[in-house]
């Protein structure tokens, strides 16, 4: 029906309608923005659940670093891993340093007695043997028996392994082996201890020493040839044992990481790094 009212009335009505339309549009846009923001925050909450901290000896490094991306993708947690010597890591746990998941090596009764780990959470992750390496292209010695190992040491002009005084578990294993074989004293002039397994392998690669020893999982230096693991009869493989910390910020997250470190995915990673899962 035609509107015969004066023009000023029509203009007033039209202005009121435009204001109403603008208000409706603004309200709709605000609602859409709130919805999008909520979805984004929900996605972030699902995709990033927080951080899990882990400390471990250097012998576990290669395998753990290989496993972290898969765990993060599967669970949404981020992992902050710190690696050090076996003795250093052990001391951190006993002292109660802040972390969620510690990996230690035997003996660890003092770790259990410290109250800083949940005893019931104990899980044997893997074991790793000490191996022998030579410079790339050099003749590989026979290490198939205790007598063969003794002959290798007698023939070698120089030997390197991680410094046991710095807490290196591989170094402790080597020194115990030398005592067991009864040749520790006679080899002292040939030994050049290194800072960690990587340091020992660098000395081999450069030709500074003939024989290098550390955990097989640490033998990644270019320029070396791995001879193989020392016989169990002279050097027992070292176990890697994980716990949930008694001070974990998020015990559920710590438990999830520890379970992942004993999963089939973890077993494959351990095998790839010359370790044996679960023993």
C-alpha positions as CSV (number, residue, x, y, z in Angstrom):
1,X,0.0,0.0,0.0
2,X,1.4,3.4,-0.9
3,X,2.8,5.5,1.9
4,X,1.2,8.9,1.7
5,X,2.8,10.3,4.8
6,X,5.1,13.3,4.6
7,X,8.6,12.6,3.3
8,X,10.2,13.2,6.7
9,X,8.2,10.3,8.2
10,X,9.3,8.0,5.4
11,X,13.0,9.0,5.9
12,X,12.7,8.4,9.6
13,X,11.2,4.9,9.0
14,X,13.9,4.0,6.5
15,X,16.7,5.2,8.9
16,X,15.3,3.0,11.7
17,X,15.2,0.0,9.4
18,X,18.8,0.6,8.3
19,X,19.9,0.8,11.9
20,X,18.1,-2.5,12.7
21,X,19.7,-4.2,9.7
22,X,23.2,-3.0,10.7
23,X,22.7,-4.2,14.3
24,X,21.5,-7.6,13.1
25,X,24.5,-7.9,10.8
26,X,26.9,-6.9,13.5
27,X,25.4,-9.4,15.9
28,X,25.7,-12.2,13.3
29,X,29.3,-11.3,12.6
30,X,30.1,-11.3,16.3
31,X,28.5,-14.7,16.8
32,X,30.6,-16.1,13.8
33,X,33.8,-14.7,15.2
34,X,33.1,-16.2,18.7
35,X,32.4,-19.6,17.1
36,X,35.6,-19.5,15.0
37,X,37.7,-18.4,18.0
38,X,36.2,-21.2,20.1
39,X,37.0,-23.8,17.5
40,X,40.6,-22.5,17.1
41,X,41.1,-22.6,20.9
42,X,39.6,-26.1,21.1
43,X,41.9,-27.3,18.3
44,X,44.9,-25.8,20.0
45,X,43.9,-27.5,23.3
46,X,43.6,-30.8,21.5
47,X,46.8,-30.4,19.5
48,X,49.1,-29.2,22.3
49,X,48.4,-30.7,25.7
50,X,51.6,-29.4,27.3
51,X,55.2,-30.5,27.8
52,X,56.7,-33.7,29.2
53,X,60.3,-33.5,30.4
54,X,62.6,-36.5,30.2
55,X,66.2,-37.1,31.3
56,X,68.3,-40.0,30.1
57,X,71.9,-41.2,29.6
58,X,73.6,-40.6,26.3
59,X,73.3,-44.3,25.4
60,X,69.5,-43.8,25.0
61,X,69.7,-40.6,23.0
62,X,69.6,-41.9,19.4
63,X,66.5,-44.1,20.1
64,X,64.6,-41.6,22.2
65,X,65.1,-38.8,19.7
66,X,63.9,-41.1,17.0
67,X,60.7,-41.8,19.0
68,X,59.8,-38.3,20.1
69,X,58.1,-37.2,16.9
70,X,55.8,-40.2,16.8
71,X,54.8,-39.7,20.5
72,X,54.1,-36.0,20.0
73,X,52.0,-36.7,16.9
74,X,50.0,-39.5,18.6
75,X,49.3,-37.8,21.9
76,X,49.6,-34.0,21.4
77,X,52.2,-33.7,24.2
78,X,55.5,-32.0,23.5
79,X,58.7,-33.7,24.8
80,X,61.7,-31.8,26.2
81,X,64.6,-34.3,26.5
82,X,67.9,-33.8,28.2
83,X,70.8,-36.2,27.8
84,X,74.0,-36.6,29.9
85,X,76.3,-39.2,31.3
86,X,74.8,-42.3,33.1
87,X,76.3,-41.1,36.4
88,X,75.2,-37.6,35.9
89,X,71.6,-38.6,35.1
90,X,71.6,-40.9,38.1
91,X,72.7,-38.1,40.4
92,X,70.0,-35.8,39.1
93,X,67.3,-38.3,39.9
94,X,68.6,-38.9,43.4
95,X,68.9,-35.2,44.1
96,X,65.2,-34.7,43.1
97,X,65.8,-32.4,40.1
98,X,62.6,-31.4,38.2
99,X,61.6,-33.8,35.4
100,X,58.6,-36.1,34.5
101,X,60.3,-39.2,33.2
102,X,63.9,-40.3,34.1
103,X,65.8,-43.2,32.4
104,X,68.5,-44.7,34.5
105,X,71.0,-47.6,34.4
106,X,71.7,-50.2,37.1
107,X,72.5,-50.3,39.9
108,X,69.7,-47.9,41.0
109,X,68.6,-48.9,44.5
110,X,69.5,-45.4,45.7
111,X,67.1,-44.0,43.1
112,X,64.3,-46.1,44.5
113,X,65.2,-45.2,48.1
114,X,65.3,-41.4,47.2
115,X,61.5,-41.3,46.9
116,X,61.9,-39.3,43.7
117,X,60.4,-42.0,41.4
118,X,57.1,-44.0,41.5
119,X,58.5,-47.5,42.2
120,X,55.5,-49.2,40.7
121,X,56.0,-47.4,37.4
122,X,59.4,-49.1,36.8
123,X,59.8,-50.4,33.2
124,X,62.8,-52.1,31.5
125,X,63.0,-50.3,28.2
126,X,66.0,-51.9,26.5
127,X,69.6,-52.9,26.9
128,X,72.7,-51.8,25.0
129,X,76.1,-53.5,24.6
130,X,79.5,-51.9,24.5
131,X,81.0,-52.4,21.1
132,X,84.4,-52.0,19.4
133,X,85.2,-49.7,16.5
134,X,88.2,-49.0,14.3
135,X,89.1,-46.4,11.8
136,X,87.3,-46.8,8.4
137,X,89.2,-49.3,6.2
138,X,91.4,-50.6,9.1
139,X,91.6,-54.3,9.7
140,X,88.9,-55.5,12.1
141,X,90.2,-57.5,15.1
142,X,88.7,-60.8,16.3
143,X,86.5,-60.1,19.4
144,X,84.6,-63.4,19.5
145,X,86.0,-64.7,22.8
146,X,87.7,-63.4,26.0
147,X,91.0,-64.6,24.7
148,X,90.5,-62.9,21.4
149,X,89.6,-59.6,23.1
150,X,92.8,-59.8,25.3
151,X,94.9,-60.4,22.1
152,X,93.2,-57.3,20.5
153,X,94.2,-55.1,23.4
154,X,97.7,-56.5,23.5
155,X,98.3,-55.8,19.8
156,X,96.7,-52.3,19.9
157,X,99.0,-49.3,20.2
158,X,96.2,-47.0,21.6
159,X,92.7,-47.4,23.0
160,X,89.9,-44.9,23.8
161,X,86.6,-45.1,25.6
162,X,84.4,-42.7,27.6
163,X,85.8,-41.4,30.8
164,X,84.3,-43.4,33.7
165,X,85.3,-40.6,36.1
166,X,82.9,-38.4,34.4
167,X,80.0,-40.8,35.0
168,X,80.0,-42.5,31.6
169,X,78.3,-45.9,32.0
170,X,80.1,-47.3,28.9
171,X,83.5,-46.3,30.5
172,X,82.5,-48.0,33.7
173,X,81.7,-51.2,31.8
174,X,85.0,-51.1,29.9
175,X,87.1,-50.6,33.1
176,X,85.2,-53.4,34.8
177,X,86.0,-55.7,31.8
178,X,89.7,-54.8,31.8
179,X,89.9,-55.7,35.5
180,X,87.9,-58.9,34.9
181,X,90.4,-59.9,32.1
182,X,93.3,-59.0,34.5
183,X,94.9,-56.5,32.1
184,X,93.8,-53.1,33.5
185,X,97.3,-52.2,34.8
186,X,99.3,-53.2,31.7
187,X,97.0,-51.2,29.4
188,X,97.2,-47.9,31.3
189,X,99.8,-46.4,29.0
190,X,97.7,-47.1,25.9
191,X,94.4,-45.6,27.2
192,X,93.2,-42.2,26.2
193,X,89.8,-41.5,27.8
194,X,87.4,-39.3,26.0
195,X,84.5,-37.0,26.8
196,X,81.5,-39.3,26.1
197,X,81.0,-41.9,23.5
198,X,81.0,-39.4,20.7
199,X,84.4,-38.2,21.8
200,X,85.9,-41.7,21.7
201,X,84.5,-42.3,18.2
202,X,86.0,-39.0,17.0
203,X,89.4,-40.0,18.2
204,X,89.1,-43.3,16.2
205,X,87.9,-41.5,13.0
206,X,90.8,-39.0,13.2
207,X,93.3,-41.8,13.7
208,X,94.3,-40.6,17.1
209,X,93.7,-44.1,18.5
210,X,93.5,-47.6,16.9
211,X,90.6,-49.1,19.0
212,X,87.6,-47.3,20.3
213,X,84.8,-48.5,22.6
214,X,81.4,-47.2,23.7
215,X,77.8,-48.2,23.5
216,X,76.8,-49.5,20.0
217,X,74.0,-46.9,20.0
218,X,76.6,-44.1,20.2
219,X,78.7,-45.3,17.2
220,X,77.5,-42.8,14.7
221,X,80.7,-41.0,13.8
222,X,81.6,-40.9,10.1
223,X,84.9,-42.4,9.4
224,X,84.7,-45.5,11.6
225,X,83.9,-49.1,11.1
226,X,82.0,-51.0,13.8
227,X,83.6,-54.3,14.6
228,X,80.7,-55.5,16.8
229,X,79.6,-56.0,20.4
230,X,81.9,-57.3,23.0
231,X,81.1,-60.9,24.2
232,X,78.6,-61.1,27.1
233,X,81.1,-63.2,28.9
234,X,83.4,-60.2,29.3
235,X,81.0,-57.2,29.2
236,X,77.3,-57.5,30.2
237,X,75.0,-55.2,28.2
238,X,73.7,-52.2,30.2
239,X,69.9,-51.9,30.9
240,X,67.9,-48.8,30.5
241,X,65.1,-48.5,33.0
242,X,62.4,-45.8,33.0
243,X,60.2,-44.4,35.7
244,X,57.5,-41.8,36.3
245,X,58.9,-39.1,38.5
246,X,57.2,-38.7,41.9
247,X,57.3,-35.0,41.1
248,X,55.8,-35.2,37.6
249,X,53.7,-32.1,36.7
250,X,51.3,-34.3,34.8
251,X,51.6,-38.0,35.9
252,X,49.2,-39.1,33.1
253,X,51.4,-37.5,30.5
254,X,54.5,-39.1,32.1
255,X,52.9,-42.5,32.1
256,X,51.8,-42.1,28.5
257,X,55.4,-41.3,27.4
258,X,56.8,-44.3,29.5
259,X,54.3,-46.6,27.9
260,X,55.3,-45.4,24.4
261,X,58.9,-46.1,25.2
262,X,57.9,-49.8,25.7
263,X,55.6,-50.0,22.6
264,X,56.2,-51.9,19.3
265,X,57.3,-48.6,17.8
266,X,59.9,-48.3,20.5
267,X,61.1,-51.9,20.0
268,X,61.7,-51.1,16.3
269,X,63.6,-47.9,17.2
270,X,65.8,-49.8,19.7
271,X,66.6,-52.4,17.1
272,X,67.6,-49.8,14.6
273,X,70.0,-48.3,17.1
274,X,71.7,-51.7,17.9
275,X,69.8,-52.1,21.2
276,X,67.6,-55.0,22.5
277,X,64.1,-54.1,23.6
278,X,63.1,-55.2,27.1
279,X,66.3,-56.8,28.2
